[in-house]
């Protein structure tokens, strides 16, 4: 019996590992939230035009329901502790909102477009325009007023193929009408309602009108 028990444990371990695909194993191995010892996945780039782009180096294509949320916190004594994701893709990307997001995306191939909407008493704007990659694209933005924690602005990118250079890199334009002021940027990469990693960047604001 002392010989058979280890053999049985090895067999069970092999069986359990075989039930996970390589993709699932790689996804599950990712940290829930990036720590100081992890590699940075995001950085800011300023183009000659003055436009700012958030470059994300991360295998976004391997995830189901991926989205990126960016939140700007402004003010001299900003409530950084109050910065939280909107979890937009999970909470709001349903029904008529989904239809309007795709309609704005398709319309942006010909002309810049926008559509405001309110959900749960929160005002959003769907922004459709050709991005810095020359692709039709859409994002969802909102102003966060001073009477809410961490005032400033937020933007959501949920149709990531339009913002991609390839399956491992995203170029995300930050809409100047929402991100004019300097402050701190919080960046979250989400899979559904789960935050896979987050980063914080200093944001200089837009020095001149776009």
C-alpha positions as a Python dict, from the first residue, in 0.01 Angstrom:
ca = {
    (1, 'X'): (0, 0, 0),
    (2, 'X'): (288, 238, 70),
    (3, 'X'): (399, 199, -294),
    (4, 'X'): (58, 233, -459),
    (5, 'X'): (-44, 557, -284),
    (6, 'X'): (229, 777, -442),
    (7, 'X'): (152, 625, -783),
    (8, 'X'): (-216, 708, -736),
    (9, 'X'): (-138, 1069, -641),
    (10, 'X'): (82, 1113, -949),
    (11, 'X'): (-192, 977, -1174),
    (12, 'X'): (-451, 1216, -1027),
    (13, 'X'): (-215, 1512, -1070),
    (14, 'X'): (-153, 1425, -1435),
    (15, 'X'): (-526, 1391, -1498),
    (16, 'X'): (-602, 1731, -1344),
    (17, 'X'): (-333, 1909, -1547),
    (18, 'X'): (-461, 1752, -1868),
    (19, 'X'): (-808, 1910, -1821),
    (20, 'X'): (-669, 2264, -1865),
    (21, 'X'): (-577, 2384, -2210),
    (22, 'X'): (-245, 2572, -2255),
    (23, 'X'): (-439, 2894, -2313),
    (24, 'X'): (-633, 2852, -1989),
    (25, 'X'): (-316, 2772, -1797),
    (26, 'X'): (-142, 3083, -1934),
    (27, 'X'): (-443, 3301, -1854),
    (28, 'X'): (-481, 3165, -1501),
    (29, 'X'): (-110, 3220, -1435),
    (30, 'X'): (-141, 3597, -1487),
    (31, 'X'): (-143, 3805, -1170),
    (32, 'X'): (-483, 3946, -1072),
    (33, 'X'): (-328, 4290, -1022),
    (34, 'X'): (17, 4408, -1128),
    (35, 'X'): (260, 4461, -840),
    (36, 'X'): (576, 4672, -824),
    (37, 'X'): (793, 4375, -923),
    (38, 'X'): (593, 4301, -1240),
    (39, 'X'): (669, 4431, -1587),
    (40, 'X'): (489, 4748, -1688),
    (41, 'X'): (233, 4688, -1962),
    (42, 'X'): (140, 5048, -2048),
    (43, 'X'): (317, 5375, -2128),
    (44, 'X'): (229, 5714, -2275),
    (45, 'X'): (351, 5844, -2611),
    (46, 'X'): (308, 6203, -2733),
    (47, 'X'): (281, 6241, -3109),
    (48, 'X'): (414, 6545, -3300),
    (49, 'X'): (57, 6664, -3340),
    (50, 'X'): (27, 6688, -2961),
    (51, 'X'): (-207, 6390, -2944),
    (52, 'X'): (-136, 6148, -2660),
    (53, 'X'): (-154, 5774, -2708),
    (54, 'X'): (-160, 5510, -2439),
    (55, 'X'): (39, 5213, -2570),
    (56, 'X'): (-49, 4878, -2413),
    (57, 'X'): (190, 4586, -2467),
    (58, 'X'): (-14, 4288, -2354),
    (59, 'X'): (-162, 3975, -2523),
    (60, 'X'): (-517, 4112, -2521),
    (61, 'X'): (-628, 3878, -2799),
    (62, 'X'): (-597, 3570, -2575),
    (63, 'X'): (-876, 3687, -2343),
    (64, 'X'): (-1252, 3662, -2366),
    (65, 'X'): (-1444, 3990, -2328),
    (66, 'X'): (-1133, 4209, -2292),
    (67, 'X'): (-1163, 4581, -2228),
    (68, 'X'): (-942, 4864, -2110),
    (69, 'X'): (-1060, 5141, -1879),
    (70, 'X'): (-864, 5461, -1818),
    (71, 'X'): (-956, 5703, -1543),
    (72, 'X'): (-814, 6052, -1500),
    (73, 'X'): (-810, 6193, -1148),
    (74, 'X'): (-759, 6570, -1132),
    (75, 'X'): (-728, 6834, -861),
    (76, 'X'): (-460, 6955, -622),
    (77, 'X'): (-568, 6713, -350),
    (78, 'X'): (-702, 6433, -567),
    (79, 'X'): (-881, 6146, -400),
    (80, 'X'): (-669, 5877, -560),
    (81, 'X'): (-808, 5614, -325),
    (82, 'X'): (-1152, 5668, -476),
    (83, 'X'): (-1047, 5570, -828),
    (84, 'X'): (-1230, 5255, -930),
    (85, 'X'): (-1311, 5090, -1264),
    (86, 'X'): (-1658, 5141, -1411),
    (87, 'X'): (-1673, 4775, -1519),
    (88, 'X'): (-1854, 4917, -1820),
    (89, 'X'): (-1841, 4611, -2046),
    (90, 'X'): (-2001, 4396, -1777),
    (91, 'X'): (-2246, 4649, -1634),
    (92, 'X'): (-2363, 4856, -1932),
    (93, 'X'): (-2269, 4695, -2264),
    (94, 'X'): (-2607, 4536, -2319),
    (95, 'X'): (-2908, 4574, -2545),
    (96, 'X'): (-2957, 4920, -2695),
    (97, 'X'): (-2621, 5042, -2563),
    (98, 'X'): (-2441, 4767, -2754),
    (99, 'X'): (-2633, 4851, -3073),
    (100, 'X'): (-2546, 5221, -3041),
    (101, 'X'): (-2178, 5146, -2976),
    (102, 'X'): (-2154, 4939, -3294),
    (103, 'X'): (-2351, 5196, -3495),
    (104, 'X'): (-2113, 5474, -3389),
    (105, 'X'): (-1817, 5252, -3470),
    (106, 'X'): (-1946, 5183, -3821),
    (107, 'X'): (-2037, 5549, -3883),
    (108, 'X'): (-1687, 5663, -3779),
    (109, 'X'): (-1548, 5516, -4102),
    (110, 'X'): (-1695, 5817, -4283),
    (111, 'X'): (-1732, 6095, -4027),
    (112, 'X'): (-1663, 6161, -3660),
    (113, 'X'): (-1974, 6094, -3456),
    (114, 'X'): (-2093, 6090, -3098),
    (115, 'X'): (-2402, 5985, -2908),
    (116, 'X'): (-2480, 6070, -2545),
    (117, 'X'): (-2681, 5835, -2327),
    (118, 'X'): (-2769, 5796, -1960),
    (119, 'X'): (-2768, 5470, -1768),
    (120, 'X'): (-2847, 5439, -1397),
    (121, 'X'): (-2844, 5821, -1380),
    (122, 'X'): (-2485, 5830, -1514),
    (123, 'X'): (-2421, 6032, -1830),
    (124, 'X'): (-2194, 5877, -2094),
    (125, 'X'): (-2090, 5967, -2447),
    (126, 'X'): (-2012, 5720, -2723),
    (127, 'X'): (-1735, 5871, -2938),
    (128, 'X'): (-1672, 5734, -3286),
    (129, 'X'): (-1385, 5863, -3503),
    (130, 'X'): (-1087, 5743, -3702),
    (131, 'X'): (-807, 5688, -3455),
    (132, 'X'): (-432, 5751, -3484),
    (133, 'X'): (-399, 5413, -3658),
    (134, 'X'): (-636, 5534, -3929),
    (135, 'X'): (-903, 5284, -3826),
    (136, 'X'): (-1272, 5344, -3752),
    (137, 'X'): (-1298, 5318, -3375),
    (138, 'X'): (-1520, 5385, -3077),
    (139, 'X'): (-1476, 5456, -2708),
    (140, 'X'): (-1716, 5548, -2429),
    (141, 'X'): (-1635, 5845, -2204),
    (142, 'X'): (-1780, 6031, -1908),
    (143, 'X'): (-1696, 6334, -1699),
    (144, 'X'): (-1675, 6255, -1329),
    (145, 'X'): (-1801, 6558, -1132),
    (146, 'X'): (-1641, 6707, -824),
    (147, 'X'): (-1907, 6569, -590),
    (148, 'X'): (-1805, 6211, -677),
    (149, 'X'): (-1494, 6034, -544),
    (150, 'X'): (-1186, 6089, -760),
    (151, 'X'): (-1329, 6358, -995),
    (152, 'X'): (-1197, 6387, -1348),
    (153, 'X'): (-1291, 6166, -1642),
    (154, 'X'): (-1305, 5806, -1758),
    (155, 'X'): (-1288, 5635, -2096),
    (156, 'X'): (-1364, 5275, -2191),
    (157, 'X'): (-1226, 5077, -2487),
    (158, 'X'): (-1431, 4763, -2546),
    (159, 'X'): (-1395, 4703, -2924),
    (160, 'X'): (-1022, 4642, -2902),
    (161, 'X'): (-950, 4515, -3258),
    (162, 'X'): (-1000, 4872, -3384),
    (163, 'X'): (-723, 4992, -3153),
    (164, 'X'): (-477, 4712, -3220),
    (165, 'X'): (-149, 4698, -3408),
    (166, 'X'): (-144, 4324, -3358),
    (167, 'X'): (-266, 4064, -3107),
    (168, 'X'): (-22, 4191, -2846),
    (169, 'X'): (-26, 4572, -2877),
    (170, 'X'): (-293, 4842, -2847),
    (171, 'X'): (-267, 5214, -2932),
    (172, 'X'): (-538, 5393, -2735),
    (173, 'X'): (-610, 5760, -2811),
    (174, 'X'): (-720, 5961, -2505),
    (175, 'X'): (-1003, 6198, -2608),
    (176, 'X'): (-879, 6555, -2546),
    (177, 'X'): (-1224, 6689, -2462),
    (178, 'X'): (-1221, 6465, -2154),
    (179, 'X'): (-849, 6454, -2075),
    (180, 'X'): (-743, 6818, -2112),
    (181, 'X'): (-641, 6866, -1748),
    (182, 'X'): (-326, 6720, -1590),
    (183, 'X'): (-357, 6460, -1316),
    (184, 'X'): (-305, 6092, -1255),
    (185, 'X'): (-410, 5815, -1493),
    (186, 'X'): (-536, 5481, -1367),
    (187, 'X'): (-529, 5206, -1629),
    (188, 'X'): (-716, 4878, -1584),
    (189, 'X'): (-718, 4576, -1815),
    (190, 'X'): (-1034, 4374, -1761),
    (191, 'X'): (-1155, 4031, -1866),
    (192, 'X'): (-1528, 4056, -1817),
    (193, 'X'): (-1563, 4185, -1460),
    (194, 'X'): (-1218, 4069, -1344),
    (195, 'X'): (-926, 4312, -1326),
    (196, 'X'): (-617, 4133, -1459),
    (197, 'X'): (-376, 4422, -1398),
    (198, 'X'): (-367, 4791, -1321),
    (199, 'X'): (-114, 5071, -1353),
    (200, 'X'): (-88, 5437, -1256),
    (201, 'X'): (75, 5701, -1475),
    (202, 'X'): (134, 6075, -1434),
    (203, 'X'): (-72, 6261, -1694),
    (204, 'X'): (55, 6600, -1827),
    (205, 'X'): (-272, 6704, -1989),
    (206, 'X'): (-302, 6860, -2332),
    (207, 'X'): (-78, 7166, -2367),
    (208, 'X'): (-270, 7298, -2668),
    (209, 'X'): (-614, 7245, -2827),
    (210, 'X'): (-650, 6934, -3044),
}
